[in-house]
Amino acid sequence: MRKSRKIARRQVDALLELLGRIENELPGDSVITISEEGDENQIELEESRGVEVDDVDVVIDLAILEFQQGGILPKRKKGTYSLSGVFEAVFGQDSSIVELAVDLETTLSGYQDMIWNDEVESALDLIEEIRSSIEQEIKDATHSK
Amino acid sequence: MPLTQSEVTSLREQVKEMVLAEGLCFDTLARSASEIVVFGSRASGLNRPDSDLDLLIISDRSGHKKMGKLDLIFVPRAKADTPIWRRTEIARHIEAYGVSLLHDDVLIHAIKDDYAALRKQARLHVLIKSLIPIWNRLDDRLRLKYLTRVRRELERYRLLRCGLAVPPTAQIDSALTSSNWFEFAFSGMGDAANITEKEALLAGQLLTNEARRLGHRPRSARGRNPQKAA
């Protein structure tokens, strides 16, 4: 039988806020232009790609830092929380929510500095799935009281 | 330095074992792929025992999958042949440093123009512009994380600007051996991040001072040279 875990409401609210902040960075500007002026062979590249990994990374790091400084998450002695590490701290390592968070983390790590358009779609789907799972977890916790 | 033939044979066995350890069958992967390439630190023998195994798989699939130590990048055949993909940093890296698991030579032929350097410049621009306004809100652990990222990206930009392929990260770090490396590590940011000279000077000074204050040292300078793969 699965052990019930006490989940703090303010931690859950913080996680939902984190998901919202990530969502706000997606899909971002899908078109970028790189140009080099003053060159005889002017280069201008325009393409539909996705979102810069750094844009999302900074948002996640800042949010996690705020949660630690606000006492919502315990401060770690060594290293920083990863995105999935935050979910693990709240729901425990065996939670299916943590598995989804690991998938989201991988998707948001992109490759070649970019979260490509197809990955943006996957990330948005995962965020919705995590939200639903959190709601279910809260319901289950409420009923078990 | 490229791997010897026996090191390549050993790497192929290592890959099969690591793929199997994640519940995948290498032969099944290989049947649906026209090319599988090891890249990153393991392809150069600069890996640590806990390093990820980076694989580029040219097949019908697209996307990025991380399974334990496996980092799999799937690129569809049609995309791998396009000029836009062949101009990327990863295509250039793989052509120069990759080890094919299916052929004698890697079947990726990169186009070496300014595209990858311009992409890196765009990335550095985003990174610097997003970091500087929030720098004071970051704690030292995050400052170190982003210092390292900026330092490595600047070095990658310099290499791409010179028309070179970017080596594995361990090699970038191991190149910084002098004790005053940070004096030049954060220089030339105006061009690299496409920001004004005034902004570049401020950002360069800030990051140099922070690197000194935090005692930031690349892996090699901390006396932990990357291990040569067995």
Chai-1 contact restraints between the chains, C-beta under 6 A:
chainA,res_idxA,chainB,res_idxB,connection_type,confidence,min_distance_angstrom,max_distance_angstrom,comment,restraint_id
A,I34,B,L118,contact,1.0,0.0,6.0,A-B,restraint_1
A,I34,B,A122,contact,1.0,0.0,6.0,A-B,restraint_2
A,I43,B,D114,contact,1.0,0.0,6.0,A-B,restraint_3
A,E52,B,V126,contact,1.0,0.0,6.0,A-B,restraint_4
A,D54,B,V126,contact,1.0,0.0,6.0,A-B,restraint_5
A,D54,B,L127,contact,1.0,0.0,6.0,A-B,restraint_6
A,V58,B,S130,contact,1.0,0.0,6.0,A-B,restraint_7
A,D61,B,L142,contact,1.0,0.0,6.0,A-B,restraint_8
A,T80,B,R141,contact,1.0,0.0,6.0,A-B,restraint_9
A,T106,B,K66,contact,1.0,0.0,6.0,A-B,restraint_10
A,Y111,B,H64,contact,1.0,0.0,6.0,A-B,restraint_11
A,Y111,B,I73,contact,1.0,0.0,6.0,A-B,restraint_12
A,Q112,B,T88,contact,1.0,0.0,6.0,A-B,restraint_13
A,Q112,B,I90,contact,1.0,0.0,6.0,A-B,restraint_14
A,D113,B,R123,contact,1.0,0.0,6.0,A-B,restraint_15
